[in-house]
Amino acid sequence: MFRFKHGEITQQDLANAVGVTRLTIHSIETGKFAPSTLLALKIAKYFGMKVEDIFYLSDNDDEIGG
């Protein structure tokens, strides 16, 4: 997960930083939920990265990697 590449921030810490629940972060990480554009931008900004460096289409276009 992208969190672990950036200082092993907890799901709760990231959730607090971007204004969502821990369950939302968990759901994004497990591929059960695709973030809104706004949330994806907030997560990317938090990590100082581009959205496309965190979220991308997998080989199966129905799945989002991250």
N, C-alpha and C positions, 0 to 999 in steps of 0.2 A: 504494500500500500504506500501511496505517496507520503503519508505522515511519517513513516519510518525512515525515509530518506532525508528528513529534515528535523533531526533532533528527537525523534520518537515522541512527539507531542501526543497527548492522549486524545481520544475521540471527544471527551468532554471539553478539554481545553480548546480544541478546534471549533467545536460547536458553539461554545461561548463567544469565541472571537468573531465568528461569522453570523451569529444570531439565529441559530437553529438548535434542534435537540440532538442529543448524542445518538438517538435512534436514527435520525436523518443521516448523520455521517456514516453510521454503520451500514445503513441501507445503500448509500452511494458506493461504499467500499466493496460491498458484496454483490454489486450489480443489480440489486433489486429496485433501485430508484435512480433515475437520471436527473441530475440537478437542473434547476431552471438556469437560464442564461445569467441572471443576476447572481444566483448563488455560486455558479461556476466562476464568475468574475471575482466574487469576494474571496473564494478559496484561493484562486490564482494570485490575487493581490496579497493575501496573507503570506504566501510562500515566496512572493517576489518572482513569479513565473508567468508565462503565457498560458492561457486556458488550454491551448492545443498541446502543451507540454505535459499537462496533467490528465486531460480527458481526450480520448481519441476513439475512433471506431475500430473495433477488432476486425479480424478477418471475416467474421460473421457480422454483417452490417446491422444486425438487430441487437448487438451487444455493444456497450460502451466500456472501454478500458480505462484504467486509472489506478 
